[in-house]
């Protein structure tokens, strides 16, 4: 008589990637949807694979995208930034992508996008997490929208956490009809309680 009982370990093993190619395919699926660079440990956890296997798969993907594996060089690259990995458009295609995205975007911003843009304008450079703390809502999709419109840009990644800091672009100044952010109105009179700007303690 056979035992049909499946243990938790057996179930886990059945879902683990078995080859480097399996790991690479899983990594691509994750990397396509992340907004922040992901460490090897975080990626290994996400794809249920050992860190060495993930490192090997990452190296293979980098070589593949760079055209070093016999195929064409892709218009995007897998880049290590701030101790983590993320897919980026290659620098030579930045203008092309920006022009395309801006031409496809609707002209009006939602209230959520306007509020998020205001926080970034007044607090820059600022991370998504800090903006989310100030607005008390998730701002991932809104930040993506503002990036796609060319109204904000990635300034730098925190060397310790890998968190991306965002700031506004010259395109925002053009849309607002001002020459610099110094011309923005003071925030205090716009707050209901007259507080001096956004609470600095919120983002520490």
MODELLER restraints for C-alpha pairs under 7 A, 6 or more apart:
rsr = mdl.restraints
at = mdl.atoms
rsr.add(forms.Gaussian(group=physical.xy_distance, feature=features.Distance(at['CA:16:A'], at['CA:48:A']), mean=5.71, stdev=0.5))
rsr.add(forms.Gaussian(group=physical.xy_distance, feature=features.Distance(at['CA:16:A'], at['CA:49:A']), mean=6.69, stdev=0.5))
rsr.add(forms.Gaussian(group=physical.xy_distance, feature=features.Distance(at['CA:17:A'], at['CA:23:A']), mean=5.64, stdev=0.5))
rsr.add(forms.Gaussian(group=physical.xy_distance, feature=features.Distance(at['CA:17:A'], at['CA:49:A']), mean=6.72, stdev=0.5))
rsr.add(forms.Gaussian(group=physical.xy_distance, feature=features.Distance(at['CA:20:A'], at['CA:53:A']), mean=6.65, stdev=0.5))
rsr.add(forms.Gaussian(group=physical.xy_distance, feature=features.Distance(at['CA:20:A'], at['CA:57:A']), mean=5.78, stdev=0.5))
rsr.add(forms.Gaussian(group=physical.xy_distance, feature=features.Distance(at['CA:23:A'], at['CA:47:A']), mean=6.89, stdev=0.5))
rsr.add(forms.Gaussian(group=physical.xy_distance, feature=features.Distance(at['CA:23:A'], at['CA:54:A']), mean=6.62, stdev=0.5))
rsr.add(forms.Gaussian(group=physical.xy_distance, feature=features.Distance(at['CA:23:A'], at['CA:57:A']), mean=6.35, stdev=0.5))
rsr.add(forms.Gaussian(group=physical.xy_distance, feature=features.Distance(at['CA:24:A'], at['CA:57:A']), mean=5.13, stdev=0.5))
rsr.add(forms.Gaussian(group=physical.xy_distance, feature=features.Distance(at['CA:24:A'], at['CA:58:A']), mean=6.98, stdev=0.5))
rsr.add(forms.Gaussian(group=physical.xy_distance, feature=features.Distance(at['CA:24:A'], at['CA:61:A']), mean=6.96, stdev=0.5))
rsr.add(forms.Gaussian(group=physical.xy_distance, feature=features.Distance(at['CA:26:A'], at['CA:47:A']), mean=5.96, stdev=0.5))
rsr.add(forms.Gaussian(group=physical.xy_distance, feature=features.Distance(at['CA:27:A'], at['CA:47:A']), mean=6.66, stdev=0.5))
rsr.add(forms.Gaussian(group=physical.xy_distance, feature=features.Distance(at['CA:31:A'], at['CA:86:A']), mean=6.06, stdev=0.5))
rsr.add(forms.Gaussian(group=physical.xy_distance, feature=features.Distance(at['CA:31:A'], at['CA:87:A']), mean=6.39, stdev=0.5))
rsr.add(forms.Gaussian(group=physical.xy_distance, feature=features.Distance(at['CA:36:A'], at['CA:86:A']), mean=6.86, stdev=0.5))
rsr.add(forms.Gaussian(group=physical.xy_distance, feature=features.Distance(at['CA:36:A'], at['CA:163:A']), mean=6.55, stdev=0.5))
rsr.add(forms.Gaussian(group=physical.xy_distance, feature=features.Distance(at['CA:36:A'], at['CA:164:A']), mean=6.76, stdev=0.5))
rsr.add(forms.Gaussian(group=physical.xy_distance, feature=features.Distance(at['CA:37:A'], at['CA:81:A']), mean=6.42, stdev=0.5))
rsr.add(forms.Gaussian(group=physical.xy_distance, feature=features.Distance(at['CA:37:A'], at['CA:84:A']), mean=4.44, stdev=0.5))
rsr.add(forms.Gaussian(group=physical.xy_distance, feature=features.Distance(at['CA:37:A'], at['CA:85:A']), mean=4.63, stdev=0.5))
rsr.add(forms.Gaussian(group=physical.xy_distance, feature=features.Distance(at['CA:37:A'], at['CA:86:A']), mean=4.76, stdev=0.5))
rsr.add(forms.Gaussian(group=physical.xy_distance, feature=features.Distance(at['CA:37:A'], at['CA:162:A']), mean=6.33, stdev=0.5))
rsr.add(forms.Gaussian(group=physical.xy_distance, feature=features.Distance(at['CA:38:A'], at['CA:84:A']), mean=4.35, stdev=0.5))
rsr.add(forms.Gaussian(group=physical.xy_distance, feature=features.Distance(at['CA:38:A'], at['CA:85:A']), mean=5.00, stdev=0.5))
rsr.add(forms.Gaussian(group=physical.xy_distance, feature=features.Distance(at['CA:38:A'], at['CA:86:A']), mean=6.57, stdev=0.5))
rsr.add(forms.Gaussian(group=physical.xy_distance, feature=features.Distance(at['CA:39:A'], at['CA:83:A']), mean=6.11, stdev=0.5))
rsr.add(forms.Gaussian(group=physical.xy_distance, feature=features.Distance(at['CA:39:A'], at['CA:84:A']), mean=4.12, stdev=0.5))
rsr.add(forms.Gaussian(group=physical.xy_distance, feature=features.Distance(at['CA:39:A'], at['CA:85:A']), mean=6.25, stdev=0.5))
rsr.add(forms.Gaussian(group=physical.xy_distance, feature=features.Distance(at['CA:40:A'], at['CA:51:A']), mean=6.27, stdev=0.5))
rsr.add(forms.Gaussian(group=physical.xy_distance, feature=features.Distance(at['CA:40:A'], at['CA:54:A']), mean=6.81, stdev=0.5))
rsr.add(forms.Gaussian(group=physical.xy_distance, feature=features.Distance(at['CA:40:A'], at['CA:55:A']), mean=6.85, stdev=0.5))
rsr.add(forms.Gaussian(group=physical.xy_distance, feature=features.Distance(at['CA:40:A'], at['CA:84:A']), mean=6.86, stdev=0.5))
rsr.add(forms.Gaussian(group=physical.xy_distance, feature=features.Distance(at['CA:41:A'], at['CA:51:A']), mean=6.17, stdev=0.5))
rsr.add(forms.Gaussian(group=physical.xy_distance, feature=features.Distance(at['CA:44:A'], at['CA:50:A']), mean=5.85, stdev=0.5))
rsr.add(forms.Gaussian(group=physical.xy_distance, feature=features.Distance(at['CA:44:A'], at['CA:51:A']), mean=5.40, stdev=0.5))
rsr.add(forms.Gaussian(group=physical.xy_distance, feature=features.Distance(at['CA:44:A'], at['CA:54:A']), mean=5.97, stdev=0.5))
rsr.add(forms.Gaussian(group=physical.xy_distance, feature=features.Distance(at['CA:62:A'], at['CA:77:A']), mean=6.91, stdev=0.5))
rsr.add(forms.Gaussian(group=physical.xy_distance, feature=features.Distance(at['CA:62:A'], at['CA:78:A']), mean=5.61, stdev=0.5))
rsr.add(forms.Gaussian(group=physical.xy_distance, feature=features.Distance(at['CA:63:A'], at['CA:69:A']), mean=6.04, stdev=0.5))
rsr.add(forms.Gaussian(group=physical.xy_distance, feature=features.Distance(at['CA:64:A'], at['CA:71:A']), mean=6.86, stdev=0.5))
rsr.add(forms.Gaussian(group=physical.xy_distance, feature=features.Distance(at['CA:65:A'], at['CA:73:A']), mean=5.62, stdev=0.5))
rsr.add(forms.Gaussian(group=physical.xy_distance, feature=features.Distance(at['CA:65:A'], at['CA:74:A']), mean=5.12, stdev=0.5))
rsr.add(forms.Gaussian(group=physical.xy_distance, feature=features.Distance(at['CA:65:A'], at['CA:77:A']), mean=5.89, stdev=0.5))
rsr.add(forms.Gaussian(group=physical.xy_distance, feature=features.Distance(at['CA:66:A'], at['CA:73:A']), mean=4.82, stdev=0.5))
rsr.add(forms.Gaussian(group=physical.xy_distance, feature=features.Distance(at['CA:66:A'], at['CA:74:A']), mean=6.36, stdev=0.5))
rsr.add(forms.Gaussian(group=physical.xy_distance, feature=features.Distance(at['CA:66:A'], at['CA:77:A']), mean=6.93, stdev=0.5))
rsr.add(forms.Gaussian(group=physical.xy_distance, feature=features.Distance(at['CA:67:A'], at['CA:73:A']), mean=3.98, stdev=0.5))
rsr.add(forms.Gaussian(group=physical.xy_distance, feature=features.Distance(at['CA:67:A'], at['CA:74:A']), mean=6.96, stdev=0.5))
rsr.add(forms.Gaussian(group=physical.xy_distance, feature=features.Distance(at['CA:75:A'], at['CA:89:A']), mean=6.31, stdev=0.5))
rsr.add(forms.Gaussian(group=physical.xy_distance, feature=features.Distance(at['CA:75:A'], at['CA:90:A']), mean=5.83, stdev=0.5))
rsr.add(forms.Gaussian(group=physical.xy_distance, feature=features.Distance(at['CA:76:A'], at['CA:87:A']), mean=6.77, stdev=0.5))
rsr.add(forms.Gaussian(group=physical.xy_distance, feature=features.Distance(at['CA:76:A'], at['CA:88:A']), mean=5.53, stdev=0.5))
rsr.add(forms.Gaussian(group=physical.xy_distance, feature=features.Distance(at['CA:76:A'], at['CA:89:A']), mean=4.28, stdev=0.5))
rsr.add(forms.Gaussian(group=physical.xy_distance, feature=features.Distance(at['CA:76:A'], at['CA:90:A']), mean=4.98, stdev=0.5))
rsr.add(forms.Gaussian(group=physical.xy_distance, feature=features.Distance(at['CA:77:A'], at['CA:87:A']), mean=5.68, stdev=0.5))
rsr.add(forms.Gaussian(group=physical.xy_distance, feature=features.Distance(at['CA:77:A'], at['CA:88:A']), mean=5.42, stdev=0.5))
rsr.add(forms.Gaussian(group=physical.xy_distance, feature=features.Distance(at['CA:77:A'], at['CA:89:A']), mean=6.31, stdev=0.5))
rsr.add(forms.Gaussian(group=physical.xy_distance, feature=features.Distance(at['CA:77:A'], at['CA:90:A']), mean=6.12, stdev=0.5))
rsr.add(forms.Gaussian(group=physical.xy_distance, feature=features.Distance(at['CA:78:A'], at['CA:85:A']), mean=6.72, stdev=0.5))
rsr.add(forms.Gaussian(group=physical.xy_distance, feature=features.Distance(at['CA:78:A'], at['CA:86:A']), mean=5.74, stdev=0.5))
rsr.add(forms.Gaussian(group=physical.xy_distance, feature=features.Distance(at['CA:78:A'], at['CA:87:A']), mean=4.58, stdev=0.5))
rsr.add(forms.Gaussian(group=physical.xy_distance, feature=features.Distance(at['CA:78:A'], at['CA:88:A']), mean=6.34, stdev=0.5))
rsr.add(forms.Gaussian(group=physical.xy_distance, feature=features.Distance(at['CA:79:A'], at['CA:85:A']), mean=5.66, stdev=0.5))
rsr.add(forms.Gaussian(group=physical.xy_distance, feature=features.Distance(at['CA:79:A'], at['CA:86:A']), mean=5.71, stdev=0.5))
rsr.add(forms.Gaussian(group=physical.xy_distance, feature=features.Distance(at['CA:79:A'], at['CA:87:A']), mean=6.24, stdev=0.5))
rsr.add(forms.Gaussian(group=physical.xy_distance, feature=features.Distance(at['CA:79:A'], at['CA:88:A']), mean=6.80, stdev=0.5))
rsr.add(forms.Gaussian(group=physical.xy_distance, feature=features.Distance(at['CA:80:A'], at['CA:86:A']), mean=6.65, stdev=0.5))
rsr.add(forms.Gaussian(group=physical.xy_distance, feature=features.Distance(at['CA:81:A'], at['CA:157:A']), mean=6.97, stdev=0.5))
rsr.add(forms.Gaussian(group=physical.xy_distance, feature=features.Distance(at['CA:81:A'], at['CA:162:A']), mean=6.99, stdev=0.5))
rsr.add(forms.Gaussian(group=physical.xy_distance, feature=features.Distance(at['CA:82:A'], at['CA:157:A']), mean=5.63, stdev=0.5))
rsr.add(forms.Gaussian(group=physical.xy_distance, feature=features.Distance(at['CA:82:A'], at['CA:158:A']), mean=6.27, stdev=0.5))
rsr.add(forms.Gaussian(group=physical.xy_distance, feature=features.Distance(at['CA:82:A'], at['CA:159:A']), mean=4.94, stdev=0.5))
rsr.add(forms.Gaussian(group=physical.xy_distance, feature=features.Distance(at['CA:82:A'], at['CA:160:A']), mean=6.95, stdev=0.5))
rsr.add(forms.Gaussian(group=physical.xy_distance, feature=features.Distance(at['CA:82:A'], at['CA:162:A']), mean=4.46, stdev=0.5))
rsr.add(forms.Gaussian(group=physical.xy_distance, feature=features.Distance(at['CA:83:A'], at['CA:162:A']), mean=6.22, stdev=0.5))
rsr.add(forms.Gaussian(group=physical.xy_distance, feature=features.Distance(at['CA:84:A'], at['CA:162:A']), mean=6.47, stdev=0.5))
rsr.add(forms.Gaussian(group=physical.xy_distance, feature=features.Distance(at['CA:98:A'], at['CA:150:A']), mean=6.88, stdev=0.5))
rsr.add(forms.Gaussian(group=physical.xy_distance, feature=features.Distance(at['CA:101:A'], at['CA:148:A']), mean=5.92, stdev=0.5))
rsr.add(forms.Gaussian(group=physical.xy_distance, feature=features.Distance(at['CA:101:A'], at['CA:149:A']), mean=6.75, stdev=0.5))
rsr.add(forms.Gaussian(group=physical.xy_distance, feature=features.Distance(at['CA:102:A'], at['CA:148:A']), mean=6.81, stdev=0.5))
rsr.add(forms.Gaussian(group=physical.xy_distance, feature=features.Distance(at['CA:102:A'], at['CA:149:A']), mean=5.33, stdev=0.5))
rsr.add(forms.Gaussian(group=physical.xy_distance, feature=features.Distance(at['CA:105:A'], at['CA:149:A']), mean=6.75, stdev=0.5))
rsr.add(forms.Gaussian(group=physical.xy_distance, feature=features.Distance(at['CA:113:A'], at['CA:142:A']), mean=5.50, stdev=0.5))
rsr.add(forms.Gaussian(group=physical.xy_distance, feature=features.Distance(at['CA:116:A'], at['CA:131:A']), mean=6.97, stdev=0.5))
rsr.add(forms.Gaussian(group=physical.xy_distance, feature=features.Distance(at['CA:119:A'], at['CA:131:A']), mean=6.56, stdev=0.5))
rsr.add(forms.Gaussian(group=physical.xy_distance, feature=features.Distance(at['CA:120:A'], at['CA:126:A']), mean=6.35, stdev=0.5))
rsr.add(forms.Gaussian(group=physical.xy_distance, feature=features.Distance(at['CA:120:A'], at['CA:167:A']), mean=6.17, stdev=0.5))
rsr.add(forms.Gaussian(group=physical.xy_distance, feature=features.Distance(at['CA:120:A'], at['CA:168:A']), mean=6.95, stdev=0.5))
rsr.add(forms.Gaussian(group=physical.xy_distance, feature=features.Distance(at['CA:121:A'], at['CA:167:A']), mean=6.72, stdev=0.5))
rsr.add(forms.Gaussian(group=physical.xy_distance, feature=features.Distance(at['CA:121:A'], at['CA:168:A']), mean=5.96, stdev=0.5))
rsr.add(forms.Gaussian(group=physical.xy_distance, feature=features.Distance(at['CA:124:A'], at['CA:166:A']), mean=6.45, stdev=0.5))
rsr.add(forms.Gaussian(group=physical.xy_distance, feature=features.Distance(at['CA:124:A'], at['CA:167:A']), mean=5.07, stdev=0.5))
rsr.add(forms.Gaussian(group=physical.xy_distance, feature=features.Distance(at['CA:125:A'], at['CA:165:A']), mean=5.40, stdev=0.5))
rsr.add(forms.Gaussian(group=physical.xy_distance, feature=features.Distance(at['CA:125:A'], at['CA:166:A']), mean=5.23, stdev=0.5))
rsr.add(forms.Gaussian(group=physical.xy_distance, feature=features.Distance(at['CA:125:A'], at['CA:167:A']), mean=5.10, stdev=0.5))
rsr.add(forms.Gaussian(group=physical.xy_distance, feature=features.Distance(at['CA:126:A'], at['CA:165:A']), mean=4.87, stdev=0.5))
rsr.add(forms.Gaussian(group=physical.xy_distance, feature=features.Distance(at['CA:126:A'], at['CA:166:A']), mean=5.32, stdev=0.5))
rsr.add(forms.Gaussian(group=physical.xy_distance, feature=features.Distance(at['CA:126:A'], at['CA:167:A']), mean=6.90, stdev=0.5))
rsr.add(forms.Gaussian(group=physical.xy_distance, feature=features.Distance(at['CA:127:A'], at['CA:163:A']), mean=6.53, stdev=0.5))
rsr.add(forms.Gaussian(group=physical.xy_distance, feature=features.Distance(at['CA:127:A'], at['CA:164:A']), mean=5.75, stdev=0.5))
rsr.add(forms.Gaussian(group=physical.xy_distance, feature=features.Distance(at['CA:127:A'], at['CA:165:A']), mean=4.46, stdev=0.5))
rsr.add(forms.Gaussian(group=physical.xy_distance, feature=features.Distance(at['CA:127:A'], at['CA:166:A']), mean=5.99, stdev=0.5))
rsr.add(forms.Gaussian(group=physical.xy_distance, feature=features.Distance(at['CA:128:A'], at['CA:139:A']), mean=6.79, stdev=0.5))
rsr.add(forms.Gaussian(group=physical.xy_distance, feature=features.Distance(at['CA:130:A'], at['CA:203:A']), mean=4.98, stdev=0.5))
rsr.add(forms.Gaussian(group=physical.xy_distance, feature=features.Distance(at['CA:132:A'], at['CA:138:A']), mean=5.49, stdev=0.5))
rsr.add(forms.Gaussian(group=physical.xy_distance, feature=features.Distance(at['CA:132:A'], at['CA:139:A']), mean=5.76, stdev=0.5))
rsr.add(forms.Gaussian(group=physical.xy_distance, feature=features.Distance(at['CA:133:A'], at['CA:202:A']), mean=6.39, stdev=0.5))
rsr.add(forms.Gaussian(group=physical.xy_distance, feature=features.Distance(at['CA:133:A'], at['CA:203:A']), mean=6.53, stdev=0.5))
rsr.add(forms.Gaussian(group=physical.xy_distance, feature=features.Distance(at['CA:134:A'], at['CA:202:A']), mean=6.34, stdev=0.5))
rsr.add(forms.Gaussian(group=physical.xy_distance, feature=features.Distance(at['CA:146:A'], at['CA:152:A']), mean=5.85, stdev=0.5))
rsr.add(forms.Gaussian(group=physical.xy_distance, feature=features.Distance(at['CA:147:A'], at['CA:153:A']), mean=6.01, stdev=0.5))
rsr.add(forms.Gaussian(group=physical.xy_distance, feature=features.Distance(at['CA:150:A'], at['CA:169:A']), mean=6.96, stdev=0.5))
rsr.add(forms.Gaussian(group=physical.xy_distance, feature=features.Distance(at['CA:150:A'], at['CA:171:A']), mean=6.62, stdev=0.5))
rsr.add(forms.Gaussian(group=physical.xy_distance, feature=features.Distance(at['CA:151:A'], at['CA:168:A']), mean=5.80, stdev=0.5))
rsr.add(forms.Gaussian(group=physical.xy_distance, feature=features.Distance(at['CA:151:A'], at['CA:169:A']), mean=5.43, stdev=0.5))
rsr.add(forms.Gaussian(group=physical.xy_distance, feature=features.Distance(at['CA:151:A'], at['CA:171:A']), mean=5.75, stdev=0.5))
rsr.add(forms.Gaussian(group=physical.xy_distance, feature=features.Distance(at['CA:151:A'], at['CA:172:A']), mean=5.16, stdev=0.5))
rsr.add(forms.Gaussian(group=physical.xy_distance, feature=features.Distance(at['CA:152:A'], at['CA:166:A']), mean=6.57, stdev=0.5))
rsr.add(forms.Gaussian(group=physical.xy_distance, feature=features.Distance(at['CA:152:A'], at['CA:167:A']), mean=5.45, stdev=0.5))
rsr.add(forms.Gaussian(group=physical.xy_distance, feature=features.Distance(at['CA:152:A'], at['CA:168:A']), mean=4.11, stdev=0.5))
rsr.add(forms.Gaussian(group=physical.xy_distance, feature=features.Distance(at['CA:152:A'], at['CA:169:A']), mean=5.23, stdev=0.5))
rsr.add(forms.Gaussian(group=physical.xy_distance, feature=features.Distance(at['CA:153:A'], at['CA:166:A']), mean=5.61, stdev=0.5))
rsr.add(forms.Gaussian(group=physical.xy_distance, feature=features.Distance(at['CA:153:A'], at['CA:167:A']), mean=5.62, stdev=0.5))
rsr.add(forms.Gaussian(group=physical.xy_distance, feature=features.Distance(at['CA:153:A'], at['CA:168:A']), mean=6.12, stdev=0.5))
rsr.add(forms.Gaussian(group=physical.xy_distance, feature=features.Distance(at['CA:153:A'], at['CA:169:A']), mean=6.37, stdev=0.5))
rsr.add(forms.Gaussian(group=physical.xy_distance, feature=features.Distance(at['CA:154:A'], at['CA:164:A']), mean=6.44, stdev=0.5))
rsr.add(forms.Gaussian(group=physical.xy_distance, feature=features.Distance(at['CA:154:A'], at['CA:165:A']), mean=5.98, stdev=0.5))
rsr.add(forms.Gaussian(group=physical.xy_distance, feature=features.Distance(at['CA:154:A'], at['CA:166:A']), mean=4.71, stdev=0.5))
rsr.add(forms.Gaussian(group=physical.xy_distance, feature=features.Distance(at['CA:154:A'], at['CA:167:A']), mean=6.62, stdev=0.5))
rsr.add(forms.Gaussian(group=physical.xy_distance, feature=features.Distance(at['CA:155:A'], at['CA:165:A']), mean=5.54, stdev=0.5))
rsr.add(forms.Gaussian(group=physical.xy_distance, feature=features.Distance(at['CA:155:A'], at['CA:166:A']), mean=5.38, stdev=0.5))
rsr.add(forms.Gaussian(group=physical.xy_distance, feature=features.Distance(at['CA:155:A'], at['CA:167:A']), mean=6.28, stdev=0.5))
rsr.add(forms.Gaussian(group=physical.xy_distance, feature=features.Distance(at['CA:156:A'], at['CA:164:A']), mean=5.85, stdev=0.5))
rsr.add(forms.Gaussian(group=physical.xy_distance, feature=features.Distance(at['CA:156:A'], at['CA:165:A']), mean=5.47, stdev=0.5))
rsr.add(forms.Gaussian(group=physical.xy_distance, feature=features.Distance(at['CA:157:A'], at['CA:163:A']), mean=5.38, stdev=0.5))
rsr.add(forms.Gaussian(group=physical.xy_distance, feature=features.Distance(at['CA:157:A'], at['CA:164:A']), mean=4.40, stdev=0.5))
rsr.add(forms.Gaussian(group=physical.xy_distance, feature=features.Distance(at['CA:157:A'], at['CA:165:A']), mean=6.03, stdev=0.5))
rsr.add(forms.Gaussian(group=physical.xy_distance, feature=features.Distance(at['CA:158:A'], at['CA:164:A']), mean=6.43, stdev=0.5))
rsr.add(forms.Gaussian(group=physical.xy_distance, feature=features.Distance(at['CA:173:A'], at['CA:179:A']), mean=6.18, stdev=0.5))
rsr.add(forms.Gaussian(group=physical.xy_distance, feature=features.Distance(at['CA:173:A'], at['CA:180:A']), mean=6.55, stdev=0.5))
rsr.add(forms.Gaussian(group=physical.xy_distance, feature=features.Distance(at['CA:187:A'], at['CA:197:A']), mean=5.47, stdev=0.5))
rsr.add(forms.Gaussian(group=physical.xy_distance, feature=features.Distance(at['CA:188:A'], at['CA:194:A']), mean=5.40, stdev=0.5))
rsr.add(forms.Gaussian(group=physical.xy_distance, feature=features.Distance(at['CA:188:A'], at['CA:195:A']), mean=5.71, stdev=0.5))
rsr.add(forms.Gaussian(group=physical.xy_distance, feature=features.Distance(at['CA:188:A'], at['CA:196:A']), mean=4.97, stdev=0.5))
rsr.add(forms.Gaussian(group=physical.xy_distance, feature=features.Distance(at['CA:188:A'], at['CA:197:A']), mean=5.12, stdev=0.5))
